[in-house]
């Protein structure tokens, strides 16, 4: 498991973030304060405070390097 900080401060960025995560079979959670939501859920993401960086928990045993590479545009 890996935890990184991401910044999703626009609607377009949220849409492309979810699209990029959907390419992977791994599970992803976004954690903001006491809320944890599925990072592949656009509606869930919009329920969070997007004005500040959010922790992304990546549950992957393999392909971690590929996932991190795909997430570069979103890293805070």
mmJSON file of the N, C-alpha and C atoms, coordinates in Angstrom:
{"data_MODEL":{"atom_site":{
"group_PDB":["ATOM","ATOM","ATOM","ATOM","ATOM","ATOM","ATOM","ATOM","ATOM","ATOM","ATOM","ATOM","ATOM","ATOM","ATOM","ATOM","ATOM","ATOM","ATOM","ATOM","ATOM","ATOM","ATOM","ATOM","ATOM","ATOM","ATOM","ATOM","ATOM","ATOM","ATOM","ATOM","ATOM","ATOM","ATOM","ATOM","ATOM","ATOM","ATOM","ATOM","ATOM","ATOM","ATOM","ATOM","ATOM","ATOM","ATOM","ATOM","ATOM","ATOM","ATOM","ATOM","ATOM","ATOM","ATOM","ATOM","ATOM","ATOM","ATOM","ATOM","ATOM","ATOM","ATOM","ATOM","ATOM","ATOM","ATOM","ATOM","ATOM","ATOM","ATOM","ATOM","ATOM","ATOM","ATOM","ATOM","ATOM","ATOM","ATOM","ATOM","ATOM","ATOM","ATOM","ATOM","ATOM","ATOM","ATOM","ATOM","ATOM","ATOM","ATOM","ATOM","ATOM","ATOM","ATOM","ATOM","ATOM","ATOM","ATOM","ATOM","ATOM","ATOM","ATOM","ATOM","ATOM","ATOM","ATOM","ATOM","ATOM","ATOM","ATOM","ATOM","ATOM","ATOM","ATOM","ATOM","ATOM","ATOM","ATOM","ATOM","ATOM","ATOM","ATOM","ATOM","ATOM","ATOM","ATOM","ATOM","ATOM","ATOM","ATOM","ATOM","ATOM","ATOM","ATOM","ATOM","ATOM","ATOM","ATOM","ATOM","ATOM","ATOM","ATOM","ATOM","ATOM","ATOM","ATOM","ATOM","ATOM","ATOM","ATOM","ATOM","ATOM","ATOM","ATOM","ATOM","ATOM","ATOM","ATOM","ATOM","ATOM","ATOM","ATOM","ATOM","ATOM","ATOM","ATOM","ATOM","ATOM","ATOM","ATOM","ATOM","ATOM","ATOM","ATOM","ATOM","ATOM","ATOM","ATOM","ATOM","ATOM","ATOM","ATOM","ATOM","ATOM","ATOM","ATOM","ATOM","ATOM","ATOM","ATOM","ATOM","ATOM","ATOM","ATOM","ATOM","ATOM","ATOM","ATOM","ATOM","ATOM","ATOM","ATOM","ATOM","ATOM","ATOM","ATOM","ATOM","ATOM","ATOM","ATOM","ATOM","ATOM","ATOM","ATOM","ATOM","ATOM","ATOM","ATOM","ATOM","ATOM","ATOM","ATOM","ATOM","ATOM","ATOM","ATOM","ATOM"],
"id":[1,2,3,4,5,6,7,8,9,10,11,12,13,14,15,16,17,18,19,20,21,22,23,24,25,26,27,28,29,30,31,32,33,34,35,36,37,38,39,40,41,42,43,44,45,46,47,48,49,50,51,52,53,54,55,56,57,58,59,60,61,62,63,64,65,66,67,68,69,70,71,72,73,74,75,76,77,78,79,80,81,82,83,84,85,86,87,88,89,90,91,92,93,94,95,96,97,98,99,100,101,102,103,104,105,106,107,108,109,110,111,112,113,114,115,116,117,118,119,120,121,122,123,124,125,126,127,128,129,130,131,132,133,134,135,136,137,138,139,140,141,142,143,144,145,146,147,148,149,150,151,152,153,154,155,156,157,158,159,160,161,162,163,164,165,166,167,168,169,170,171,172,173,174,175,176,177,178,179,180,181,182,183,184,185,186,187,188,189,190,191,192,193,194,195,196,197,198,199,200,201,202,203,204,205,206,207,208,209,210,211,212,213,214,215,216,217,218,219,220,221,222,223,224,225,226,227,228],
"type_symbol":["N","C","C","N","C","C","N","C","C","N","C","C","N","C","C","N","C","C","N","C","C","N","C","C","N","C","C","N","C","C","N","C","C","N","C","C","N","C","C","N","C","C","N","C","C","N","C","C","N","C","C","N","C","C","N","C","C","N","C","C","N","C","C","N","C","C","N","C","C","N","C","C","N","C","C","N","C","C","N","C","C","N","C","C","N","C","C","N","C","C","N","C","C","N","C","C","N","C","C","N","C","C","N","C","C","N","C","C","N","C","C","N","C","C","N","C","C","N","C","C","N","C","C","N","C","C","N","C","C","N","C","C","N","C","C","N","C","C","N","C","C","N","C","C","N","C","C","N","C","C","N","C","C","N","C","C","N","C","C","N","C","C","N","C","C","N","C","C","N","C","C","N","C","C","N","C","C","N","C","C","N","C","C","N","C","C","N","C","C","N","C","C","N","C","C","N","C","C","N","C","C","N","C","C","N","C","C","N","C","C","N","C","C","N","C","C","N","C","C","N","C","C","N","C","C","N","C","C"],
"label_atom_id":["N","CA","C","N","CA","C","N","CA","C","N","CA","C","N","CA","C","N","CA","C","N","CA","C","N","CA","C","N","CA","C","N","CA","C","N","CA","C","N","CA","C","N","CA","C","N","CA","C","N","CA","C","N","CA","C","N","CA","C","N","CA","C","N","CA","C","N","CA","C","N","CA","C","N","CA","C","N","CA","C","N","CA","C","N","CA","C","N","CA","C","N","CA","C","N","CA","C","N","CA","C","N","CA","C","N","CA","C","N","CA","C","N","CA","C","N","CA","C","N","CA","C","N","CA","C","N","CA","C","N","CA","C","N","CA","C","N","CA","C","N","CA","C","N","CA","C","N","CA","C","N","CA","C","N","CA","C","N","CA","C","N","CA","C","N","CA","C","N","CA","C","N","CA","C","N","CA","C","N","CA","C","N","CA","C","N","CA","C","N","CA","C","N","CA","C","N","CA","C","N","CA","C","N","CA","C","N","CA","C","N","CA","C","N","CA","C","N","CA","C","N","CA","C","N","CA","C","N","CA","C","N","CA","C","N","CA","C","N","CA","C","N","CA","C","N","CA","C","N","CA","C","N","CA","C","N","CA","C","N","CA","C","N","CA","C"],
"label_alt_id":[null,null,null,null,null,null,null,null,null,null,null,null,null,null,null,null,null,null,null,null,null,null,null,null,null,null,null,null,null,null,null,null,null,null,null,null,null,null,null,null,null,null,null,null,null,null,null,null,null,null,null,null,null,null,null,null,null,null,null,null,null,null,null,null,null,null,null,null,null,null,null,null,null,null,null,null,null,null,null,null,null,null,null,null,null,null,null,null,null,null,null,null,null,null,null,null,null,null,null,null,null,null,null,null,null,null,null,null,null,null,null,null,null,null,null,null,null,null,null,null,null,null,null,null,null,null,null,null,null,null,null,null,null,null,null,null,null,null,null,null,null,null,null,null,null,null,null,null,null,null,null,null,null,null,null,null,null,null,null,null,null,null,null,null,null,null,null,null,null,null,null,null,null,null,null,null,null,null,null,null,null,null,null,null,null,null,null,null,null,null,null,null,null,null,null,null,null,null,null,null,null,null,null,null,null,null,null,null,null,null,null,null,null,null,null,null,null,null,null,null,null,null,null,null,null,null,null,null],
"label_comp_id":["UNK","UNK","UNK","UNK","UNK","UNK","UNK","UNK","UNK","UNK","UNK","UNK","UNK","UNK","UNK","UNK","UNK","UNK","UNK","UNK","UNK","UNK","UNK","UNK","UNK","UNK","UNK","UNK","UNK","UNK","UNK","UNK","UNK","UNK","UNK","UNK","UNK","UNK","UNK","UNK","UNK","UNK","UNK","UNK","UNK","UNK","UNK","UNK","UNK","UNK","UNK","UNK","UNK","UNK","UNK","UNK","UNK","UNK","UNK","UNK","UNK","UNK","UNK","UNK","UNK","UNK","UNK","UNK","UNK","UNK","UNK","UNK","UNK","UNK","UNK","UNK","UNK","UNK","UNK","UNK","UNK","UNK","UNK","UNK","UNK","UNK","UNK","UNK","UNK","UNK","UNK","UNK","UNK","UNK","UNK","UNK","UNK","UNK","UNK","UNK","UNK","UNK","UNK","UNK","UNK","UNK","UNK","UNK","UNK","UNK","UNK","UNK","UNK","UNK","UNK","UNK","UNK","UNK","UNK","UNK","UNK","UNK","UNK","UNK","UNK","UNK","UNK","UNK","UNK","UNK","UNK","UNK","UNK","UNK","UNK","UNK","UNK","UNK","UNK","UNK","UNK","UNK","UNK","UNK","UNK","UNK","UNK","UNK","UNK","UNK","UNK","UNK","UNK","UNK","UNK","UNK","UNK","UNK","UNK","UNK","UNK","UNK","UNK","UNK","UNK","UNK","UNK","UNK","UNK","UNK","UNK","UNK","UNK","UNK","UNK","UNK","UNK","UNK","UNK","UNK","UNK","UNK","UNK","UNK","UNK","UNK","UNK","UNK","UNK","UNK","UNK","UNK","UNK","UNK","UNK","UNK","UNK","UNK","UNK","UNK","UNK","UNK","UNK","UNK","UNK","UNK","UNK","UNK","UNK","UNK","UNK","UNK","UNK","UNK","UNK","UNK","UNK","UNK","UNK","UNK","UNK","UNK","UNK","UNK","UNK","UNK","UNK","UNK"],
"label_asym_id":["A","A","A","A","A","A","A","A","A","A","A","A","A","A","A","A","A","A","A","A","A","A","A","A","A","A","A","A","A","A","A","A","A","A","A","A","A","A","A","A","A","A","A","A","A","A","A","A","A","A","A","A","A","A","A","A","A","A","A","A","A","A","A","A","A","A","A","A","A","A","A","A","A","A","A","A","A","A","A","A","A","A","A","A","A","A","A","A","A","A","A","A","A","A","A","A","A","A","A","A","A","A","A","A","A","A","A","A","A","A","A","A","A","A","A","A","A","A","A","A","A","A","A","A","A","A","A","A","A","A","A","A","A","A","A","A","A","A","A","A","A","A","A","A","A","A","A","A","A","A","A","A","A","A","A","A","A","A","A","A","A","A","A","A","A","A","A","A","A","A","A","A","A","A","A","A","A","A","A","A","A","A","A","A","A","A","A","A","A","A","A","A","A","A","A","A","A","A","A","A","A","A","A","A","A","A","A","A","A","A","A","A","A","A","A","A","A","A","A","A","A","A","A","A","A","A","A","A"],
"label_entity_id":["1","1","1","1","1","1","1","1","1","1","1","1","1","1","1","1","1","1","1","1","1","1","1","1","1","1","1","1","1","1","1","1","1","1","1","1","1","1","1","1","1","1","1","1","1","1","1","1","1","1","1","1","1","1","1","1","1","1","1","1","1","1","1","1","1","1","1","1","1","1","1","1","1","1","1","1","1","1","1","1","1","1","1","1","1","1","1","1","1","1","1","1","1","1","1","1","1","1","1","1","1","1","1","1","1","1","1","1","1","1","1","1","1","1","1","1","1","1","1","1","1","1","1","1","1","1","1","1","1","1","1","1","1","1","1","1","1","1","1","1","1","1","1","1","1","1","1","1","1","1","1","1","1","1","1","1","1","1","1","1","1","1","1","1","1","1","1","1","1","1","1","1","1","1","1","1","1","1","1","1","1","1","1","1","1","1","1","1","1","1","1","1","1","1","1","1","1","1","1","1","1","1","1","1","1","1","1","1","1","1","1","1","1","1","1","1","1","1","1","1","1","1","1","1","1","1","1","1"],
"label_seq_id":[1,1,1,2,2,2,3,3,3,4,4,4,5,5,5,6,6,6,7,7,7,8,8,8,9,9,9,10,10,10,11,11,11,12,12,12,13,13,13,14,14,14,15,15,15,16,16,16,17,17,17,18,18,18,19,19,19,20,20,20,21,21,21,22,22,22,23,23,23,24,24,24,25,25,25,26,26,26,27,27,27,28,28,28,29,29,29,30,30,30,31,31,31,32,32,32,33,33,33,34,34,34,35,35,35,36,36,36,37,37,37,38,38,38,39,39,39,40,40,40,41,41,41,42,42,42,43,43,43,44,44,44,45,45,45,46,46,46,47,47,47,48,48,48,49,49,49,50,50,50,51,51,51,52,52,52,53,53,53,54,54,54,55,55,55,56,56,56,57,57,57,58,58,58,59,59,59,60,60,60,61,61,61,62,62,62,63,63,63,64,64,64,65,65,65,66,66,66,67,67,67,68,68,68,69,69,69,70,70,70,71,71,71,72,72,72,73,73,73,74,74,74,75,75,75,76,76,76],
"pdbx_PDB_ins_code":[null,null,null,null,null,null,null,null,null,null,null,null,null,null,null,null,null,null,null,null,null,null,null,null,null,null,null,null,null,null,null,null,null,null,null,null,null,null,null,null,null,null,null,null,null,null,null,null,null,null,null,null,null,null,null,null,null,null,null,null,null,null,null,null,null,null,null,null,null,null,null,null,null,null,null,null,null,null,null,null,null,null,null,null,null,null,null,null,null,null,null,null,null,null,null,null,null,null,null,null,null,null,null,null,null,null,null,null,null,null,null,null,null,null,null,null,null,null,null,null,null,null,null,null,null,null,null,null,null,null,null,null,null,null,null,null,null,null,null,null,null,null,null,null,null,null,null,null,null,null,null,null,null,null,null,null,null,null,null,null,null,null,null,null,null,null,null,null,null,null,null,null,null,null,null,null,null,null,null,null,null,null,null,null,null,null,null,null,null,null,null,null,null,null,null,null,null,null,null,null,null,null,null,null,null,null,null,null,null,null,null,null,null,null,null,null,null,null,null,null,null,null,null,null,null,null,null,null],
"Cartn_x":[0.843,0.0,0.892,0.495,1.226,0.241,0.708,-0.133,0.589,-0.126,0.416,-0.616,-0.166,-1.075,-1.382,-2.662,-3.08,-3.863,-3.846,-4.614,-5.572,-6.862,-7.911,-8.752,-8.237,-8.868,-9.707,-10.078,-10.977,-11.803,-12.916,-13.799,-13.078,-12.356,-11.627,-10.566,-9.905,-8.868,-9.474,-10.637,-11.311,-11.706,-12.262,-12.692,-11.508,-10.407,-9.256,-8.596,-8.626,-8.092,-8.838,-10.163,-10.982,-10.753,-10.661,-10.402,-9.049,-8.041,-6.714,-6.703,-7.403,-7.458,-8.232,-9.232,-10.055,-9.246,-8.094,-7.233,-6.575,-6.589,-5.923,-6.947,-6.63,-7.531,-7.427,-6.444,-6.231,-7.342,-7.42,-8.364,-7.657,-8.424,-7.892,-8.911,-8.44,-9.305,-8.752,-9.643,-9.265,-9.659,-8.754,-8.991,-8.848,-9.931,-9.943,-10.558,-9.718,-10.213,-10.698,-11.944,-12.484,-13.259,-13.271,-13.999,-13.072,-13.515,-12.796,-13.774,-13.408,-14.293,-13.498,-14.215,-13.617,-13.112,-11.83,-11.232,-11.7,-12.395,-12.921,-14.354,-14.854,-16.216,-16.208,-16.656,-16.691,-17.6,-18.759,-19.688,-19.065,-18.364,-17.705,-16.635,-15.867,-14.798,-15.386,-16.497,-17.094,-17.714,-17.835,-18.34,-17.223,-15.968,-14.825,-14.467,-13.691,-13.158,-11.965,-12.14,-11.106,-10.171,-10.321,-9.491,-8.09,-7.882,-6.568,-6.197,-4.919,-4.496,-5.197,-5.399,-6.104,-5.171,-5.223,-4.425,-5.076,-4.273,-4.723,-4.031,-4.812,-4.274,-4.387,-3.249,-3.182,-2.959,-3.936,-3.837,-3.348,-2.047,-1.498,-0.237,-0.141,1.057,2.031,1.475,2.289,1.814,2.54,2.22,2.272,2.885,2.926,3.655,4.741,5.488,4.638,3.883,3.002,1.909,1.357,0.293,0.836,1.992,2.59,2.926,3.356,3.65,2.379,1.268,-0.003,-0.552,-0.174,-0.694,0.14,1.242,2.136,1.411,0.476,-0.18,-1.04,-1.345,-2.243,-1.528,-0.255,0.476,0.645,0.468,0.587,2.028],
"Cartn_y":[-1.178,0.0,1.245,2.233,3.485,4.625,5.689,6.87,8.069,8.8,10.02,11.134,12.367,13.518,13.952,14.167,14.633,15.927,16.716,17.958,17.878,17.94,17.846,19.11,20.21,21.506,21.996,21.089,21.48,20.268,20.56,19.48,18.618,19.252,18.498,17.599,18.096,17.307,16.087,16.255,15.13,14.084,14.512,13.571,12.791,13.476,12.768,11.882,12.291,11.482,10.153,10.211,8.991,8.121,8.722,7.98,7.26,7.949,7.333,6.193,6.353,5.285,4.075,4.297,3.201,2.234,2.65,1.792,0.684,0.841,-0.115,-0.915,-2.194,-3.07,-2.881,-2.143,-1.942,-1.085,-1.129,-0.281,0.985,2.086,3.382,4.06,4.673,5.449,6.849,7.829,9.2,9.46,10.061,10.308,11.803,12.398,13.818,13.945,14.23,14.291,12.925,12.852,11.565,10.838,11.398,10.797,9.978,8.791,7.93,7.525,7.794,7.452,6.711,5.996,5.289,6.327,6.267,7.26,7.124,6.039,5.866,6.389,7.023,7.543,9.063,9.538,10.977,11.673,11.108,11.718,11.762,10.712,10.689,11.76,11.934,12.945,14.338,14.621,15.946,16.195,15.162,15.369,15.8,15.786,16.174,17.644,18.17,19.527,19.478,19.987,19.896,21.105,21.996,23.197,22.928,21.753,21.412,19.991,19.641,18.291,17.203,16.056,14.92,13.712,12.885,11.654,10.607,9.998,8.896,7.635,6.655,5.377,4.392,3.83,2.912,1.501,0.635,-0.756,-1.612,-1.576,-2.318,-3.05,-4.277,-5.076,-4.943,-4.839,-4.726,-3.518,-3.136,-1.989,-0.661,-0.606,0.629,1.726,1.373,2.366,2.933,2.074,2.534,3.444,3.078,3.882,5.257,5.281,6.555,7.429,6.809,7.556,8.185,7.432,7.949,9.06,9.07,10.049,11.329,11.395,12.572,13.919,14.048,15.353,15.781,14.854,15.137,15.257,14.903,14.909,16.329,16.482,17.799,18.046],
"Cartn_z":[0.0,0.0,0.0,-0.801,-0.929,-0.702,-0.038,0.162,-0.438,-1.32,-1.931,-1.778,-1.888,-1.836,-3.268,-3.548,-4.867,-4.724,-5.794,-5.832,-7.018,-6.722,-7.747,-7.664,-8.223,-8.036,-9.211,-10.126,-11.216,-11.658,-12.294,-12.77,-13.8,-14.716,-15.745,-15.131,-14.091,-13.441,-12.74,-12.115,-11.454,-12.485,-13.605,-14.643,-15.209,-15.513,-16.075,-15.017,-13.75,-12.641,-12.55,-12.554,-12.466,-13.704,-14.866,-16.103,-16.041,-15.51,-15.405,-14.392,-13.272,-12.275,-12.784,-13.626,-14.138,-15.002,-15.467,-16.289,-15.466,-14.149,-13.269,-12.482,-12.221,-11.477,-9.966,-9.507,-8.071,-7.464,-6.133,-5.412,-4.967,-4.939,-4.546,-3.636,-2.556,-1.67,-1.529,-1.476,-1.159,0.282,1.036,2.454,2.716,3.196,3.539,4.923,5.913,7.288,7.731,8.165,8.61,7.517,6.306,5.196,4.307,3.953,3.011,1.926,0.67,-0.442,-1.512,-2.362,-3.488,-4.494,-4.817,-5.708,-7.154,-7.483,-8.845,-8.96,-7.904,-7.883,-8.041,-9.196,-9.435,-8.419,-8.166,-7.204,-5.802,-5.427,-4.13,-4.014,-5.071,-5.061,-4.874,-5.54,-5.428,-4.054,-3.219,-1.862,-0.913,-1.39,-0.559,-0.762,0.171,0.048,-0.9,-2.105,-3.133,-3.149,-2.183,-2.156,-1.613,-1.015,-0.48,-0.913,-0.803,-1.206,-0.396,-1.046,-0.459,-0.504,0.529,0.54,-0.354,-1.221,-2.067,-1.59,-1.174,-0.721,-1.885,-2.285,-3.422,-2.88,-3.113,-2.672,-3.837,-4.081,-5.219,-4.788,-5.2,-4.943,-6.113,-7.299,-8.499,-9.298,-10.303,-11.158,-10.406,-9.244,-8.459,-9.235,-9.911,-10.686,-11.821,-12.515,-13.596,-13.045,-11.911,-11.301,-10.912,-10.268,-9.854,-11.058,-12.134,-13.363,-13.929,-13.92,-14.432,-13.538,-12.265,-11.32,-11.241,-11.955,-11.875,-12.058,-13.001,-13.166,-11.965,-11.083,-9.968,-8.633,-8.58,-7.309,-6.792,-5.487,-4.857,-4.438],
"occupancy":[1.0,1.0,1.0,1.0,1.0,1.0,1.0,1.0,1.0,1.0,1.0,1.0,1.0,1.0,1.0,1.0,1.0,1.0,1.0,1.0,1.0,1.0,1.0,1.0,1.0,1.0,1.0,1.0,1.0,1.0,1.0,1.0,1.0,1.0,1.0,1.0,1.0,1.0,1.0,1.0,1.0,1.0,1.0,1.0,1.0,1.0,1.0,1.0,1.0,1.0,1.0,1.0,1.0,1.0,1.0,1.0,1.0,1.0,1.0,1.0,1.0,1.0,1.0,1.0,1.0,1.0,1.0,1.0,1.0,1.0,1.0,1.0,1.0,1.0,1.0,1.0,1.0,1.0,1.0,1.0,1.0,1.0,1.0,1.0,1.0,1.0,1.0,1.0,1.0,1.0,1.0,1.0,1.0,1.0,1.0,1.0,1.0,1.0,1.0,1.0,1.0,1.0,1.0,1.0,1.0,1.0,1.0,1.0,1.0,1.0,1.0,1.0,1.0,1.0,1.0,1.0,1.0,1.0,1.0,1.0,1.0,1.0,1.0,1.0,1.0,1.0,1.0,1.0,1.0,1.0,1.0,1.0,1.0,1.0,1.0,1.0,1.0,1.0,1.0,1.0,1.0,1.0,1.0,1.0,1.0,1.0,1.0,1.0,1.0,1.0,1.0,1.0,1.0,1.0,1.0,1.0,1.0,1.0,1.0,1.0,1.0,1.0,1.0,1.0,1.0,1.0,1.0,1.0,1.0,1.0,1.0,1.0,1.0,1.0,1.0,1.0,1.0,1.0,1.0,1.0,1.0,1.0,1.0,1.0,1.0,1.0,1.0,1.0,1.0,1.0,1.0,1.0,1.0,1.0,1.0,1.0,1.0,1.0,1.0,1.0,1.0,1.0,1.0,1.0,1.0,1.0,1.0,1.0,1.0,1.0,1.0,1.0,1.0,1.0,1.0,1.0,1.0,1.0,1.0,1.0,1.0,1.0,1.0,1.0,1.0,1.0,1.0,1.0],
"B_iso_or_equiv":[0.0,0.0,0.0,0.0,0.0,0.0,0.0,0.0,0.0,0.0,0.0,0.0,0.0,0.0,0.0,0.0,0.0,0.0,0.0,0.0,0.0,0.0,0.0,0.0,0.0,0.0,0.0,0.0,0.0,0.0,0.0,0.0,0.0,0.0,0.0,0.0,0.0,0.0,0.0,0.0,0.0,0.0,0.0,0.0,0.0,0.0,0.0,0.0,0.0,0.0,0.0,0.0,0.0,0.0,0.0,0.0,0.0,0.0,0.0,0.0,0.0,0.0,0.0,0.0,0.0,0.0,0.0,0.0,0.0,0.0,0.0,0.0,0.0,0.0,0.0,0.0,0.0,0.0,0.0,0.0,0.0,0.0,0.0,0.0,0.0,0.0,0.0,0.0,0.0,0.0,0.0,0.0,0.0,0.0,0.0,0.0,0.0,0.0,0.0,0.0,0.0,0.0,0.0,0.0,0.0,0.0,0.0,0.0,0.0,0.0,0.0,0.0,0.0,0.0,0.0,0.0,0.0,0.0,0.0,0.0,0.0,0.0,0.0,0.0,0.0,0.0,0.0,0.0,0.0,0.0,0.0,0.0,0.0,0.0,0.0,0.0,0.0,0.0,0.0,0.0,0.0,0.0,0.0,0.0,0.0,0.0,0.0,0.0,0.0,0.0,0.0,0.0,0.0,0.0,0.0,0.0,0.0,0.0,0.0,0.0,0.0,0.0,0.0,0.0,0.0,0.0,0.0,0.0,0.0,0.0,0.0,0.0,0.0,0.0,0.0,0.0,0.0,0.0,0.0,0.0,0.0,0.0,0.0,0.0,0.0,0.0,0.0,0.0,0.0,0.0,0.0,0.0,0.0,0.0,0.0,0.0,0.0,0.0,0.0,0.0,0.0,0.0,0.0,0.0,0.0,0.0,0.0,0.0,0.0,0.0,0.0,0.0,0.0,0.0,0.0,0.0,0.0,0.0,0.0,0.0,0.0,0.0,0.0,0.0,0.0,0.0,0.0,0.0],
"pdbx_formal_charge":[null,null,null,null,null,null,null,null,null,null,null,null,null,null,null,null,null,null,null,null,null,null,null,null,null,null,null,null,null,null,null,null,null,null,null,null,null,null,null,null,null,null,null,null,null,null,null,null,null,null,null,null,null,null,null,null,null,null,null,null,null,null,null,null,null,null,null,null,null,null,null,null,null,null,null,null,null,null,null,null,null,null,null,null,null,null,null,null,null,null,null,null,null,null,null,null,null,null,null,null,null,null,null,null,null,null,null,null,null,null,null,null,null,null,null,null,null,null,null,null,null,null,null,null,null,null,null,null,null,null,null,null,null,null,null,null,null,null,null,null,null,null,null,null,null,null,null,null,null,null,null,null,null,null,null,null,null,null,null,null,null,null,null,null,null,null,null,null,null,null,null,null,null,null,null,null,null,null,null,null,null,null,null,null,null,null,null,null,null,null,null,null,null,null,null,null,null,null,null,null,null,null,null,null,null,null,null,null,null,null,null,null,null,null,null,null,null,null,null,null,null,null,null,null,null,null,null,null],
"auth_seq_id":[1,1,1,2,2,2,3,3,3,4,4,4,5,5,5,6,6,6,7,7,7,8,8,8,9,9,9,10,10,10,11,11,11,12,12,12,13,13,13,14,14,14,15,15,15,16,16,16,17,17,17,18,18,18,19,19,19,20,20,20,21,21,21,22,22,22,23,23,23,24,24,24,25,25,25,26,26,26,27,27,27,28,28,28,29,29,29,30,30,30,31,31,31,32,32,32,33,33,33,34,34,34,35,35,35,36,36,36,37,37,37,38,38,38,39,39,39,40,40,40,41,41,41,42,42,42,43,43,43,44,44,44,45,45,45,46,46,46,47,47,47,48,48,48,49,49,49,50,50,50,51,51,51,52,52,52,53,53,53,54,54,54,55,55,55,56,56,56,57,57,57,58,58,58,59,59,59,60,60,60,61,61,61,62,62,62,63,63,63,64,64,64,65,65,65,66,66,66,67,67,67,68,68,68,69,69,69,70,70,70,71,71,71,72,72,72,73,73,73,74,74,74,75,75,75,76,76,76],
"auth_comp_id":["UNK","UNK","UNK","UNK","UNK","UNK","UNK","UNK","UNK","UNK","UNK","UNK","UNK","UNK","UNK","UNK","UNK","UNK","UNK","UNK","UNK","UNK","UNK","UNK","UNK","UNK","UNK","UNK","UNK","UNK","UNK","UNK","UNK","UNK","UNK","UNK","UNK","UNK","UNK","UNK","UNK","UNK","UNK","UNK","UNK","UNK","UNK","UNK","UNK","UNK","UNK","UNK","UNK","UNK","UNK","UNK","UNK","UNK","UNK","UNK","UNK","UNK","UNK","UNK","UNK","UNK","UNK","UNK","UNK","UNK","UNK","UNK","UNK","UNK","UNK","UNK","UNK","UNK","UNK","UNK","UNK","UNK","UNK","UNK","UNK","UNK","UNK","UNK","UNK","UNK","UNK","UNK","UNK","UNK","UNK","UNK","UNK","UNK","UNK","UNK","UNK","UNK","UNK","UNK","UNK","UNK","UNK","UNK","UNK","UNK","UNK","UNK","UNK","UNK","UNK","UNK","UNK","UNK","UNK","UNK","UNK","UNK","UNK","UNK","UNK","UNK","UNK","UNK","UNK","UNK","UNK","UNK","UNK","UNK","UNK","UNK","UNK","UNK","UNK","UNK","UNK","UNK","UNK","UNK","UNK","UNK","UNK","UNK","UNK","UNK","UNK","UNK","UNK","UNK","UNK","UNK","UNK","UNK","UNK","UNK","UNK","UNK","UNK","UNK","UNK","UNK","UNK","UNK","UNK","UNK","UNK","UNK","UNK","UNK","UNK","UNK","UNK","UNK","UNK","UNK","UNK","UNK","UNK","UNK","UNK","UNK","UNK","UNK","UNK","UNK","UNK","UNK","UNK","UNK","UNK","UNK","UNK","UNK","UNK","UNK","UNK","UNK","UNK","UNK","UNK","UNK","UNK","UNK","UNK","UNK","UNK","UNK","UNK","UNK","UNK","UNK","UNK","UNK","UNK","UNK","UNK","UNK","UNK","UNK","UNK","UNK","UNK","UNK"],
"auth_asym_id":["A","A","A","A","A","A","A","A","A","A","A","A","A","A","A","A","A","A","A","A","A","A","A","A","A","A","A","A","A","A","A","A","A","A","A","A","A","A","A","A","A","A","A","A","A","A","A","A","A","A","A","A","A","A","A","A","A","A","A","A","A","A","A","A","A","A","A","A","A","A","A","A","A","A","A","A","A","A","A","A","A","A","A","A","A","A","A","A","A","A","A","A","A","A","A","A","A","A","A","A","A","A","A","A","A","A","A","A","A","A","A","A","A","A","A","A","A","A","A","A","A","A","A","A","A","A","A","A","A","A","A","A","A","A","A","A","A","A","A","A","A","A","A","A","A","A","A","A","A","A","A","A","A","A","A","A","A","A","A","A","A","A","A","A","A","A","A","A","A","A","A","A","A","A","A","A","A","A","A","A","A","A","A","A","A","A","A","A","A","A","A","A","A","A","A","A","A","A","A","A","A","A","A","A","A","A","A","A","A","A","A","A","A","A","A","A","A","A","A","A","A","A","A","A","A","A","A","A"],
"auth_atom_id":["N","CA","C","N","CA","C","N","CA","C","N","CA","C","N","CA","C","N","CA","C","N","CA","C","N","CA","C","N","CA","C","N","CA","C","N","CA","C","N","CA","C","N","CA","C","N","CA","C","N","CA","C","N","CA","C","N","CA","C","N","CA","C","N","CA","C","N","CA","C","N","CA","C","N","CA","C","N","CA","C","N","CA","C","N","CA","C","N","CA","C","N","CA","C","N","CA","C","N","CA","C","N","CA","C","N","CA","C","N","CA","C","N","CA","C","N","CA","C","N","CA","C","N","CA","C","N","CA","C","N","CA","C","N","CA","C","N","CA","C","N","CA","C","N","CA","C","N","CA","C","N","CA","C","N","CA","C","N","CA","C","N","CA","C","N","CA","C","N","CA","C","N","CA","C","N","CA","C","N","CA","C","N","CA","C","N","CA","C","N","CA","C","N","CA","C","N","CA","C","N","CA","C","N","CA","C","N","CA","C","N","CA","C","N","CA","C","N","CA","C","N","CA","C","N","CA","C","N","CA","C","N","CA","C","N","CA","C","N","CA","C","N","CA","C","N","CA","C","N","CA","C","N","CA","C","N","CA","C","N","CA","C","N","CA","C"],
"pdbx_PDB_model_num":[1,1,1,1,1,1,1,1,1,1,1,1,1,1,1,1,1,1,1,1,1,1,1,1,1,1,1,1,1,1,1,1,1,1,1,1,1,1,1,1,1,1,1,1,1,1,1,1,1,1,1,1,1,1,1,1,1,1,1,1,1,1,1,1,1,1,1,1,1,1,1,1,1,1,1,1,1,1,1,1,1,1,1,1,1,1,1,1,1,1,1,1,1,1,1,1,1,1,1,1,1,1,1,1,1,1,1,1,1,1,1,1,1,1,1,1,1,1,1,1,1,1,1,1,1,1,1,1,1,1,1,1,1,1,1,1,1,1,1,1,1,1,1,1,1,1,1,1,1,1,1,1,1,1,1,1,1,1,1,1,1,1,1,1,1,1,1,1,1,1,1,1,1,1,1,1,1,1,1,1,1,1,1,1,1,1,1,1,1,1,1,1,1,1,1,1,1,1,1,1,1,1,1,1,1,1,1,1,1,1,1,1,1,1,1,1,1,1,1,1,1,1,1,1,1,1,1,1]
}}}
